[in-house]
Amino acid sequence: MVYKMNIKYLLKKLSHAIITIFFVIVFNYVLFRLLPGDPVRMLSRNPKITPEALESIKRLFGLDLPWYKQFFVYINNLFHGNLGMSFTFKVPVTTVMSARLWPTLVLLVTSEIFSVLIGLIVGTVAAWKRGKKADLGAMGFSLIMYSMPTFWLGMLMVAIFSVQLHLYPTGGMLTPGMSYADFGAAFSDFARHLFLPLAVLVLNYIAEYAITMRNTMTDILSEDYITTAKAKGFSNPYILRRHALPNAMLPVTTIVMMNLGYVVAGSIEVETIFSWPGLGRLMYEAIFMRDYPLLQGVFLLVTICVVVANFLADITYVYLDPRVSY
């Protein structure tokens, strides 16, 4: 019976995910046609261009068709894996996005791993030491980091560690024009460029996880089964590991999965400040250039990742708490 209920639960969540993606595709198509600016003029960049040349550009990118025909062409291309041609780069959108994907994955996945591990530890210790100096210090630091705007923290890091102390580069992923003797030298240069944007994201994510974990763990540590475990003589690490942590992971799992969904989108602010060549900066460039196909491609990828992350979170809930499937 439990197995059948789980299958029904998963099918329900899967159908919701598919419906959500479809509506976002429709919204994605309509939204970028409502934005100001003429993409044809952005493409030509020539004030003396002839009407014939403008019509030729429209036909090339399918902009001469009525909006409803453009929509069906867009849907048909999606099913064939074709996201269109970038107005700015004059190459397929998938080519542009694939080149910017791995820098974002390196930055965001690395920051997610560090922030989850550190945030859970900080939140757990703060809850266990509730009301003491460790709790006050950890939560005070977390609240400051959580309330601090990412772009401001990024600029502060650049001003201190790059401009004043000259310890790290101000931006980019590698030093332009530098030739490397071996892989170690290239990796060292890459790590120096990675440090500051990574530190900004880790500090921001740690605060979110630590605050959530501390609040959830505080409620769980007051439950009767925790008191019973202490009365039986179990050690504190055993109680935290076997009784408290599994029950405190549901809210944290939600945040982790949501952040993983946004990993592909990257962080527009951080990538822009540090000139990190990822999808976040690509999104900023596409908005500035009115590159509708590229914007649609990035937004669609973000949507799919968020929906898939939510679906994986729903599956994880069943294993963390079987009551969810009912």
N, C-alpha and C positions, 0 to 999 in steps of 0.2 A: 504493500500500500504506500509506503514511504517513497519507494522507487517511482511509482506511478505519479505520485504528487510532485516529485522533483521534476519529472519530465514535463508535466503540465506547467509547472512554474517556469521552467526554462523556455518552453515554447512561447509562453505568454510574453516573457521578457524579450525574446528574439523578435517576435512580431512587432512589439512596441519600438524596438530599435530600427527595424526596417521602415516602419511608418514615419518615424522621426527623421530618418535620413532623406526620405522622399520629400517631406515638407520643407526641409532645409534646402534641398536642391531647388525647389520652386522659389523659395525666398531668396536664395543665393542668386538666381537668375534675375529676379525682378529688382532686387536692391541695387545692383550695379548699373542698371539702366535708368535709375532715378537720380544717380549722382550727377552733379553739375559738370559741365565741360564736354567738349566734342572730341571723342577719341580719334576721329578722322583728322581733325586739325592737329592733334597731338602727334599723329603718325607722320604727317607731311612736314611740319615745322618750316614750311615755306610760305610766307605771306603772299607770294605772287603765283601760287599754284593755280592751274587752270581748273575749271569745273570738270573737264573730261578726266583729268588726273585724279580728282577727288572721287569721281564715280568708279574709276578703275580700282582705287584703294578699297572702296566700299564692297565691290564685287569680290575682291581678293579675300577679304575677311568675312564675307557673308553679311555685311551690314546693310546691304541694299534690300534684303528681304523684310517682309512685315515681321513685327515682334513675335507673333504667335508661331510663324514658320521658323524663326530663329530659335524659338524654344524647343520645337520638335527636333530640329537639327542638333541642338545642344544635347538633348536627351539621347538621341541616337549615337552621337559621338561618345558620350559617357559610357554607354554599354560596349563600345569598341575600344575603350581605353584611350580615347582621344580627347584631351582637354583643350584643344584649340592651339592657335598660334599666338605667341606673345607679341603684342604691339611694339614693345620696346626693343626686345632682343632679336626679333624676327626669326625665332626658332620655336619648336614645339614647347608648350608649357611644361610638359613632363621632363624635358631635357633641362630646363632652367631649374625646376624644383629639385630634381635629383642631385644636381651639383651643389645645391645649398642645404640639402637634407643632413648630410653626415656631420658638418660642423655644429648644427643645432643639436643633433643627437648626442654628440660627444659632450657638449656643454651642459645640456639639461639633464641627461641621464646620470652623468657624474655628480652633478649637484644634488639630484634626487637621492642617490645612494647615500651620500655623506649626510645630507640633512635628515633623512629618515632615521638612520642609525643614531646620530647624535641627538636628534629631537626626542626620540623615544626614551633614550637613557636619561636625558635632562628632565623630561616630564615625569618619568617614573620616580626618580630620586626626589624631585620637588614634592610629589604627592606623598611619598613615604616620610619625608621630613617636613610635613605640613606645619606651617606657622613658625618654622625655625629659620635661621639665617640662610641656609642652603636654598630653602623654598623662596624666601623673599628675594634673594639675589638672582636666582634663576628666572623667576617670573618678572622681576623688574627689567632685567636684560631682554627677555623675550618680548615684553610689551613695547619696549623702546624700538627694537628691531622690527616688530610687526607693524607698528604705526609709522615707521619711517618710509617715505616714498622711495621706490627702487631707483628712480632716476637721480634723486638727490644723493642717495648713498653711493651710487656709482660715480657721480661727479666728485663727491668728497674723497673717495678712494683714489681717483685720478689725481686730484689736487695734492694729496698727501704722499702717496707712494710713487707717483710718476713724476709730478712737477717738482715737488720739494725734495724728496729723498732719492729720486732717480733709480728706484729699485726695479720697477717693472715698466714695460712699454705702455703708452697711452691707448693703443688700440691695434686692431688687426689680428691676424692669426699667425703670421710669420713675418719676419723682418724682410721688407721688400729688397730685392736685388742681392740677398745674401746667398752664398754658396756654402754648402755644408760638407765637411770632410767625411762624416759617417752618419749613421742613423742616430747615434747618441747625441750628436751636436744638433741635429734637426729636432729631435724630441725635446731637448733642453730649451731651445728657442720657442718651440710650441708651448711648452709648459709655462714659460715666463709670460707669454701672451694670454694663456688660459687662466692664470691665477686670479687676477682681479675680477673679471666677470663671474668666475666660479665662486669667489668669496662673497660677492654681493648676493648671488642667488642662494647660496648655502645659508648665509645669515638670515635672509628673509624666510626661507622655508623652515629652518630650525625653529624659529619663533612660533610659526603656525602649528607645527607638530608638537612642540613642547607644551604649549598652552592647552591644546586639545587633549593631549595625553594626561596632563596633570589634572584637569577638571574631571575627566572620565575616571581616572584611577582613584581620585579622591572619593568619588561616590562608591566605587567598588570596594575600597578598603574599609568602608563602614558597614559592609554587608555581614550578615550573621555567619556565613560559611567561612569568611576570613577570620572572624573571631574564633570559630571552632577549630580552624587549622592552627592558629596560634596556641590554643588550649591543648592541642594534641602534641605540642612540642616541636612542630616543624620549624626549620630554620627560615629566616627572612628571605634569603635568595630562593629557596624552594617555594615558598608561598607566592612570591612575586612571579616566578617562572611558570608554575603549574596552575595557580588558581586566579591570580589577578590579571596577568597579561592577556591570556586568551579572551577573557571577558571584556577587556578594555580595547580590543583591536577593531571592533566594528566601526566606531566613528572615525578612527584613524585610517582604516582601510578606505573609507569613502574619500577622504581628502587625498590619500596617496594615489588612488586610481584616477581621481579628477585631475591631479597635477600631471600624472603620466599621460593623460589624454591631451593635455596642453603642451606636452614636451615637444611635439612636432611643430606646433606654432611658434615655439621658442618664446623669448621675451623680447618684445619689440623695443622696450626702453633700454634694456641692458645691451642688446646687440647693436642698437643705434649709437649709444654712448661710446661703446668700446669698438665700434666698426667691425663687429664680428660677422663674417660673411655667411649668416645662417638664414633660415626662413623668416625669422622675425624682422630682420633688416630688409629682406626681399619684399615682405608685405608692405613695409614703409615706402620702399622705392616704387612699388606697383601703385600704391595709393597716390603718390605724388605725380606719377606719370600717367594716371588714368588708364592703366593697363588692365582692362576688364577681364580678359581671359586668364591672365596670371592671378588676379585677385580671386576670381572664381575658383581656380585650381587650388590655391592655398587655403581658402575658406572651406572648400569641400574636404580637403585632406584633414583639416582641423576638426571638422564636424565628425567625420568618420572615426577619427582617433578618440574623440570625447565619447561618442556613442559606444564604441567598442570597449573603452575603459569602464564605462558604467555597466555594460553587460558583464564584463569580467568581475566587477565588484559584486554584482548580484549573484554570480556563481560562487564567488568566494564566501559570501554571507552564508550560503547553505552549508558550507563545510565548517565555518566558524560557529554558526548557531543553526542547527537543523530546524528550529522552530520557524525560521524565515520562510521555508518552503511551503508552510501551511497558510 
